[in-house]
């Protein structure tokens, strides 16, 4: 199972992580935010201090805790799967 083992850098709207196969990838998150801006709360990720609170989940995903509001007004995590990150991230030389 593919996992991000560690977040090694967070910069404005980009995250770099090392995967359990040793690959280092950098993902531009800005287009994802733009595509999901219609979800209540995703716009908060445009705030750099909120964006910088990205965390690593137990399944190797990147997530922001309690940032998206559901239809019944509950706050939910917003996450990016390790598979998406791996397949769409740019390779970084170690």
C-alpha positions, 0 to 999 in steps of 0.5 A: 500500500502506497503511503506518504511517510513524512512531509518534508516541506510545506510552502505556499500551496505546495507540499513535498513528501517522501513515500514508503518506496523512497520516492520524493514528490512535490505536489502543487495543491493550488489547482486542487483548491480551485477545483474544490472551492465550491465545497464550504471551507476549502477556501480557507486553504488559501490562507497560508497559515491554515494551509501550513497546518497540513498533517500526515494521516494514518493511511499516509494521506495529507489532511487538514483537520476539520476544515470542510463543512458538511451539508448538516454543518459538521466539520470534516477533514479535507484530505489528499490521497497518497495515490493522487499525490504520487501520480500527480506530484513532481519527482524531486531529486534527493 
